[in-house]
Amino acid sequence: MRLAAFIRTEIEAILLDWERFSKTLYHAKNMDRDSLRDHAKEMLLAIAADIDSHQDESAQAAKSKGDAPKGEEETWAEVHGGDRQNSGFTVIETVSEFRALRASVVSHWSKAHPTLAGRRLEDLTRFHEAIDQAVAESLEQYATEKEMETRLFGAILLASPDPIYVLDLDGRFIYANKATADLFAMAPEAIIGKSTFDLGFSFASDFQRNLDKVIAEQTTFRGKFAHTFASGQGERFEYLLAPVLDEQQDTEATVCISRDITEQAIAEEKAWHNAHYDLLTGLPNRRLFLDRLEQEIKHAKRRSRPLALLFMDLDGFKDVNDSLGHEAGDRILSDVAERLADCVRANDTVARLGGDEFTVILTGAEQRKDVELVAQTIIDALAMPFHMGQQRIQISVSIGIAFYPDVASTPDALLEAADQAMYQAKKAGSNQMCFYDTFDKTGADAANVCLQSEFASLPTALDTHNAAD
């Protein structure tokens, strides 16, 4: 039996060898069995046809060197080379497929014909020549596809508006595209070989820590950093780190793609600020106030410390707003917010709940008298005239006060208690503070204790409050 016919007859046995071999190729592991078998089968049938074809000595000599003349149609070997490059196969993996087929065919042929001579030896020689020519055609097409891919990739990197760079295992730049050079305001050759530490970037420590994690764990990482580069481009950036693996699946480098998100970050921060702060006064709004109250109660609970909540409503503001207009009313509300902020410490929270209602969260208020002093300071501050052009506008404030954990242990309950105490202060004549207290001696569930101003003025009340803390 001639070798070409033998290959066609024994093709299933040869393909079984091929399947076993394919499991050793990393990129072939992801291919399904039918695709692998069909591809190898086409390779074998093409070689068998080549052996059957008539060739003179010069054609055989050229083929043994991989220099046989090419036809107009693409050969199966060229298809193979292009397919393997596009599938991510390495050159070694691509060549090894031909070696595996050669070894399998020779092994089966030698077992069937222990003595090789005459036509059988000539067929085997023709088989080797066909394999050599196929390897040459496959690798040439592989190289052509690879070169095109490299050119396309280079064009993409050059045209990309996003900085893209590659770093070695020590965190040094080994490649930087044009966008990176423009961002850094440096020539590419001045970047190569440097690390983020060498370049003096403020985010270098966090970046290197994340880079080390990507290298060690072979996982991607998304992060953000803030930095003003010499080019003046952007202030906020996000970046993606991804490992580059070699043929042994070891990390050999890391690629980083970064993007300027300054406008997006500013827009998000503005949206968050608008959602959590009062646009008129700049104080925290109800939403942020409730969140802070919940956090402060949790904090007070952990530390077993008290907390005081002041609920305030302006006296006489509606008359001023109706008589002078909303613009004047808005001006007064803004001035009230400033005076309130001056009456408390920086770590206390002043918020506007809406309209002319304000709140203050006093943290660490150990004694009732401390809270009284702060509340009196607020009453005195808001009793001072507000100037609107030549006009002197007089208003006052009613304050309701509730304590955690004595009165309530939840944000809603504490706010409700302070609100009730404020309304009691209004009923009692305004311009005063009212405490929401619980009593056991009288059998009543709760009572409001209102205090008229006992001090004509307390210019040092805030200092006293600060000293107490």
LUMRO-233331 format. One record per residue (C-alpha): residue number from 1; residue in three letters; chain; x, y, z. Coordinates in steps of 0.2 Angstrom, whole numbers, plus 5000, padded with zeros to 4 digits. Example, Ala and Ser with C-alpha at 12.3 -4.5 7.8 and 13.67 -1.06 7.14 Angstrom:
% residues 2
1 Ala A 5062 4978 5039
2 Ser A 5068 4995 5036
//
This chain:
% residues 469
1 Met A 5000 5000 5000
2 Arg A 5006 5017 4995
3 Leu A 5009 5030 5010
4 Ala A 4995 5042 5003
5 Ala A 4982 5027 5004
6 Phe A 4989 5022 5021
7 Ile A 4986 5039 5028
8 Arg A 4968 5039 5022
9 Thr A 4965 5021 5029
10 Glu A 4974 5024 5046
11 Ile A 4968 5042 5048
12 Glu A 4957 5038 5063
13 Ala A 4972 5030 5072
14 Ile A 4983 5045 5068
15 Leu A 4969 5057 5074
16 Leu A 4968 5048 5091
17 Asp A 4987 5052 5093
18 Trp A 4983 5070 5088
19 Glu A 4970 5072 5101
20 Arg A 4982 5066 5115
21 Phe A 4995 5078 5109
22 Ser A 4983 5093 5108
23 Lys A 4980 5091 5126
24 Thr A 4998 5097 5129
25 Leu A 4995 5113 5120
26 Tyr A 4989 5128 5131
27 His A 4979 5137 5117
28 Ala A 4972 5121 5110
29 Lys A 4964 5116 5127
30 Asn A 4950 5129 5124
31 Met A 4946 5122 5107
32 Asp A 4932 5109 5105
33 Arg A 4936 5091 5100
34 Asp A 4928 5092 5083
35 Ser A 4937 5108 5078
36 Leu A 4954 5100 5082
37 Arg A 4950 5083 5073
38 Asp A 4943 5092 5058
39 His A 4958 5103 5056
40 Ala A 4970 5089 5058
41 Lys A 4960 5078 5046
42 Glu A 4961 5092 5033
43 Met A 4980 5093 5036
44 Leu A 4982 5074 5033
45 Leu A 4971 5073 5018
46 Ala A 4980 5088 5009
47 Ile A 4997 5080 5013
48 Ala A 4991 5063 5005
49 Ala A 4985 5072 4990
50 Asp A 5002 5081 4988
51 Ile A 5011 5064 4989
52 Asp A 5000 5057 4975
53 Ser A 5004 5072 4964
54 His A 5017 5071 4951
55 Gln A 5033 5081 4955
56 Asp A 5050 5081 4946
57 Glu A 5066 5082 4956
58 Ser A 5068 5101 4956
59 Ala A 5051 5103 4963
60 Gln A 5055 5090 4977
61 Ala A 5071 5099 4981
62 Ala A 5062 5116 4982
63 Lys A 5049 5108 4993
64 Ser A 5061 5101 5005
65 Lys A 5068 5118 5008
66 Gly A 5050 5126 5009
67 Asp A 5053 5135 4993
68 Ala A 5040 5127 4982
69 Pro A 5031 5139 4970
70 Lys A 5014 5145 4976
71 Gly A 4998 5145 4967
72 Glu A 4985 5158 4966
73 Glu A 4974 5150 4979
74 Glu A 4978 5149 4997
75 Thr A 4984 5133 5003
76 Trp A 4978 5123 5018
77 Ala A 4995 5127 5027
78 Glu A 4992 5145 5025
79 Val A 4975 5144 5031
80 His A 4982 5135 5046
81 Gly A 4995 5148 5050
82 Gly A 4983 5162 5049
83 Asp A 4970 5153 5060
84 Arg A 4983 5148 5073
85 Gln A 4989 5166 5074
86 Asn A 4972 5173 5076
87 Ser A 4968 5160 5089
88 Gly A 4983 5165 5100
89 Phe A 4994 5150 5097
90 Thr A 5013 5154 5099
91 Val A 5025 5150 5085
92 Ile A 5031 5135 5095
93 Glu A 5014 5128 5097
94 Thr A 5010 5130 5078
95 Val A 5026 5121 5073
96 Ser A 5024 5107 5086
97 Glu A 5007 5103 5077
98 Phe A 5017 5098 5062
99 Arg A 5030 5089 5072
100 Ala A 5016 5079 5080
101 Leu A 5008 5074 5064
102 Arg A 5025 5069 5056
103 Ala A 5029 5058 5071
104 Ser A 5012 5049 5071
105 Val A 5012 5046 5053
106 Val A 5030 5039 5053
107 Ser A 5027 5029 5068
108 His A 5011 5020 5061
109 Trp A 5020 5018 5044
110 Ser A 5036 5011 5051
111 Lys A 5025 4998 5062
112 Ala A 5016 4993 5046
113 His A 5032 4992 5036
114 Pro A 5047 4988 5046
115 Thr A 5058 4988 5031
116 Leu A 5058 5004 5021
117 Ala A 5065 5003 5003
118 Gly A 5060 5007 4986
119 Arg A 5043 5016 4983
120 Arg A 5039 5015 5002
121 Leu A 5055 5025 5006
122 Glu A 5052 5037 4991
123 Asp A 5034 5040 4998
124 Leu A 5041 5043 5015
125 Thr A 5053 5056 5008
126 Arg A 5039 5064 4999
127 Phe A 5029 5065 5015
128 His A 5044 5074 5024
129 Glu A 5045 5086 5009
130 Ala A 5027 5090 5010
131 Ile A 5028 5093 5029
132 Asp A 5043 5104 5027
133 Gln A 5034 5114 5014
134 Ala A 5018 5115 5024
135 Val A 5028 5122 5039
136 Ala A 5036 5135 5028
137 Glu A 5019 5141 5021
138 Ser A 5010 5141 5038
139 Leu A 5024 5151 5047
140 Glu A 5025 5163 5033
141 Gln A 5006 5166 5034
142 Tyr A 5008 5167 5053
143 Ala A 5021 5180 5052
144 Thr A 5011 5190 5039
145 Glu A 4996 5190 5051
146 Lys A 5006 5194 5066
147 Glu A 5014 5209 5057
148 Met A 4997 5215 5052
149 Glu A 4991 5213 5070
150 Thr A 5007 5222 5076
151 Arg A 5004 5237 5064
152 Leu A 4985 5238 5068
153 Phe A 4989 5237 5087
154 Gly A 5002 5251 5085
155 Ala A 4990 5262 5076
156 Ile A 4977 5259 5089
157 Leu A 4989 5263 5103
158 Leu A 4995 5279 5093
159 Ala A 4977 5285 5090
160 Ser A 4971 5281 5107
161 Pro A 4967 5296 5118
162 Asp A 4969 5286 5133
163 Pro A 4987 5284 5141
164 Ile A 4992 5266 5139
165 Tyr A 5009 5259 5145
166 Val A 5018 5243 5150
167 Leu A 5028 5240 5165
168 Asp A 5040 5227 5170
169 Leu A 5040 5216 5186
170 Asp A 5049 5230 5195
171 Gly A 5037 5243 5190
172 Arg A 5048 5252 5177
173 Phe A 5040 5258 5160
174 Ile A 5045 5247 5145
175 Tyr A 5032 5255 5134
176 Ala A 5022 5271 5133
177 Asn A 5010 5277 5120
178 Lys A 5009 5295 5113
179 Ala A 4995 5299 5125
180 Thr A 5005 5294 5140
181 Ala A 5020 5305 5134
182 Asp A 5008 5320 5131
183 Leu A 5000 5318 5148
184 Phe A 5017 5316 5157
185 Ala A 5024 5331 5146
186 Met A 5039 5320 5143
187 Ala A 5047 5312 5128
188 Pro A 5044 5293 5127
189 Glu A 5063 5289 5129
190 Ala A 5063 5299 5145
191 Ile A 5049 5288 5152
192 Ile A 5056 5271 5148
193 Gly A 5066 5263 5162
194 Lys A 5058 5274 5175
195 Ser A 5046 5270 5189
196 Thr A 5031 5280 5195
197 Phe A 5043 5284 5210
198 Asp A 5057 5290 5199
199 Leu A 5045 5302 5190
200 Gly A 5039 5309 5207
201 Phe A 5020 5305 5205
202 Ser A 5010 5307 5221
203 Phe A 5001 5291 5218
204 Ala A 5016 5280 5217
205 Ser A 5015 5270 5233
206 Asp A 4997 5265 5230
207 Phe A 5000 5261 5212
208 Gln A 5015 5250 5216
209 Arg A 5006 5241 5229
210 Asn A 4991 5237 5217
211 Leu A 5004 5233 5203
212 Asp A 5013 5220 5215
213 Lys A 4996 5212 5218
214 Val A 4992 5210 5200
215 Ile A 5009 5202 5197
216 Ala A 5007 5190 5211
217 Glu A 4989 5185 5209
218 Gln A 4988 5187 5190
219 Thr A 4971 5196 5192
220 Thr A 4966 5213 5185
221 Phe A 4964 5228 5196
222 Arg A 4953 5244 5194
223 Gly A 4958 5259 5204
224 Lys A 4958 5278 5204
225 Phe A 4971 5292 5208
226 Ala A 4971 5311 5209
227 His A 4987 5319 5202
228 Thr A 4991 5335 5192
229 Phe A 5004 5331 5179
230 Ala A 5016 5343 5171
231 Ser A 5005 5344 5156
232 Gly A 4991 5351 5166
233 Gln A 4979 5338 5159
234 Gly A 4966 5332 5171
235 Glu A 4966 5329 5190
236 Arg A 4956 5313 5192
237 Phe A 4960 5297 5184
238 Glu A 4954 5279 5184
239 Tyr A 4966 5265 5178
240 Leu A 4965 5246 5174
241 Leu A 4980 5235 5177
242 Ala A 4981 5218 5169
243 Pro A 4995 5205 5169
244 Val A 5004 5199 5153
245 Leu A 5008 5181 5154
246 Asp A 5022 5172 5145
247 Glu A 5020 5154 5137
248 Gln A 5023 5146 5154
249 Gln A 5009 5157 5161
250 Asp A 5020 5167 5172
251 Thr A 5018 5185 5173
252 Glu A 5031 5194 5163
253 Ala A 5024 5212 5163
254 Thr A 5009 5222 5167
255 Val A 4999 5233 5155
256 Cys A 4990 5249 5162
257 Ile A 4976 5259 5153
258 Ser A 4972 5275 5162
259 Arg A 4958 5288 5158
260 Asp A 4955 5306 5163
261 Ile A 4938 5306 5173
262 Thr A 4940 5324 5180
263 Glu A 4924 5331 5172
264 Gln A 4915 5315 5177
265 Ala A 4921 5315 5195
266 Ile A 4917 5334 5197
267 Ala A 4900 5331 5190
268 Glu A 4897 5316 5202
269 Glu A 4903 5326 5217
270 Lys A 4892 5341 5212
271 Ala A 4877 5329 5210
272 Trp A 4881 5321 5227
273 His A 4883 5338 5235
274 Asn A 4867 5345 5228
275 Ala A 4858 5329 5234
276 His A 4865 5331 5252
277 Tyr A 4868 5350 5255
278 Asp A 4855 5364 5256
279 Leu A 4858 5375 5240
280 Leu A 4854 5391 5249
281 Thr A 4864 5390 5265
282 Gly A 4877 5377 5261
283 Leu A 4872 5367 5276
284 Pro A 4869 5348 5276
285 Asn A 4851 5345 5271
286 Arg A 4838 5333 5279
287 Arg A 4845 5318 5270
288 Leu A 4863 5321 5275
289 Phe A 4857 5326 5293
290 Leu A 4848 5310 5296
291 Asp A 4863 5300 5290
292 Arg A 4875 5309 5301
293 Leu A 4862 5308 5316
294 Glu A 4862 5289 5313
295 Gln A 4881 5288 5313
296 Glu A 4883 5299 5328
297 Ile A 4871 5288 5338
298 Lys A 4880 5272 5333
299 His A 4897 5281 5338
300 Ala A 4889 5287 5355
301 Lys A 4883 5269 5358
302 Arg A 4900 5261 5355
303 Arg A 4908 5274 5367
304 Ser A 4894 5275 5379
305 Arg A 4893 5293 5378
306 Pro A 4878 5305 5377
307 Leu A 4872 5315 5362
308 Ala A 4861 5331 5362
309 Leu A 4850 5336 5347
310 Leu A 4844 5354 5345
311 Phe A 4829 5357 5335
312 Met A 4826 5375 5330
313 Asp A 4813 5386 5322
314 Leu A 4814 5404 5319
315 Asp A 4802 5416 5327
316 Gly A 4794 5430 5316
317 Phe A 4803 5424 5301
318 Lys A 4787 5422 5291
319 Asp A 4782 5440 5294
320 Val A 4799 5446 5288
321 Asn A 4798 5434 5272
322 Asp A 4780 5440 5268
323 Ser A 4784 5459 5270
324 Leu A 4801 5460 5263
325 Gly A 4800 5446 5250
326 His A 4809 5429 5247
327 Glu A 4825 5437 5242
328 Ala A 4827 5446 5259
329 Gly A 4821 5430 5267
330 Asp A 4834 5420 5259
331 Arg A 4847 5432 5264
332 Ile A 4842 5431 5282
333 Leu A 4842 5411 5281
334 Ser A 4860 5412 5275
335 Asp A 4865 5424 5289
336 Val A 4857 5412 5301
337 Ala A 4866 5398 5295
338 Glu A 4883 5407 5297
339 Arg A 4879 5412 5315
340 Leu A 4874 5394 5319
341 Ala A 4890 5388 5313
342 Asp A 4899 5400 5323
343 Cys A 4890 5395 5339
344 Val A 4896 5376 5339
345 Arg A 4912 5367 5336
346 Ala A 4919 5361 5319
347 Asn A 4914 5343 5323
348 Asp A 4896 5347 5328
349 Thr A 4883 5346 5314
350 Val A 4872 5361 5309
351 Ala A 4859 5357 5296
352 Arg A 4844 5365 5288
353 Leu A 4829 5353 5287
354 Gly A 4819 5365 5276
355 Gly A 4810 5382 5278
356 Asp A 4816 5390 5294
357 Glu A 4819 5374 5303
358 Phe A 4837 5370 5308
359 Thr A 4845 5357 5319
360 Val A 4862 5355 5328
361 Ile A 4870 5338 5333
362 Leu A 4881 5341 5349
363 Thr A 4892 5326 5352
364 Gly A 4900 5322 5368
365 Ala A 4889 5333 5378
366 Glu A 4893 5326 5395
367 Gln A 4882 5338 5406
368 Arg A 4866 5347 5403
369 Lys A 4873 5364 5408
370 Asp A 4885 5363 5393
371 Val A 4870 5360 5381
372 Glu A 4861 5375 5390
373 Leu A 4876 5386 5387
374 Val A 4877 5382 5368
375 Ala A 4858 5384 5366
376 Gln A 4859 5401 5375
377 Thr A 4873 5406 5364
378 Ile A 4862 5402 5349
379 Ile A 4847 5412 5356
380 Asp A 4859 5427 5359
381 Ala A 4867 5426 5342
382 Leu A 4850 5425 5333
383 Ala A 4843 5439 5343
384 Met A 4855 5451 5337
385 Pro A 4848 5462 5322
386 Phe A 4850 5457 5304
387 His A 4855 5471 5293
388 Met A 4846 5472 5276
389 Gly A 4852 5488 5268
390 Gln A 4847 5502 5280
391 Gln A 4834 5491 5288
392 Arg A 4837 5482 5305
393 Ile A 4827 5466 5306
394 Gln A 4824 5457 5322
395 Ile A 4820 5439 5324
396 Ser A 4822 5426 5337
397 Val A 4823 5407 5339
398 Ser A 4814 5393 5348
399 Ile A 4825 5378 5353
400 Gly A 4819 5360 5357
401 Ile A 4832 5349 5365
402 Ala A 4832 5330 5367
403 Phe A 4846 5318 5373
404 Tyr A 4852 5301 5368
405 Pro A 4850 5289 5376
406 Asp A 4840 5296 5390
407 Val A 4825 5302 5379
408 Ala A 4827 5291 5364
409 Ser A 4838 5278 5356
410 Thr A 4834 5279 5338
411 Pro A 4837 5294 5326
412 Asp A 4818 5296 5322
413 Ala A 4813 5295 5340
414 Leu A 4826 5307 5345
415 Leu A 4821 5319 5331
416 Glu A 4803 5318 5336
417 Ala A 4807 5322 5354
418 Ala A 4817 5337 5350
419 Asp A 4803 5343 5338
420 Gln A 4790 5341 5351
421 Ala A 4801 5351 5364
422 Met A 4803 5365 5351
423 Tyr A 4784 5367 5349
424 Gln A 4783 5368 5367
425 Ala A 4795 5382 5367
426 Lys A 4785 5391 5354
427 Lys A 4769 5389 5365
428 Ala A 4778 5395 5380
429 Gly A 4782 5412 5372
430 Ser A 4796 5409 5359
431 Asn A 4814 5415 5361
432 Gln A 4818 5401 5373
433 Met A 4824 5383 5374
434 Cys A 4814 5368 5380
435 Phe A 4821 5351 5386
436 Tyr A 4812 5335 5382
437 Asp A 4814 5325 5398
438 Thr A 4807 5309 5406
439 Phe A 4801 5307 5423
440 Asp A 4798 5292 5434
441 Lys A 4793 5301 5451
442 Thr A 4777 5309 5445
443 Gly A 4771 5294 5434
444 Ala A 4770 5304 5419
445 Asp A 4778 5297 5403
446 Ala A 4787 5313 5397
447 Ala A 4787 5332 5401
448 Asn A 4795 5347 5392
449 Val A 4805 5359 5403
450 Cys A 4806 5376 5395
451 Leu A 4818 5389 5401
452 Gln A 4817 5408 5398
453 Ser A 4834 5416 5395
454 Glu A 4843 5418 5412
455 Phe A 4857 5428 5405
456 Ala A 4856 5445 5397
457 Ser A 4870 5439 5386
458 Leu A 4884 5426 5387
459 Pro A 4898 5432 5376
460 Thr A 4909 5418 5382
461 Ala A 4896 5404 5381
462 Leu A 4904 5395 5366
463 Asp A 4922 5397 5374
464 Thr A 4914 5388 5390
465 His A 4907 5375 5379
466 Asn A 4923 5372 5370
467 Ala A 4933 5371 5386
468 Ala A 4921 5358 5393
469 Asp A 4925 5347 5379
//
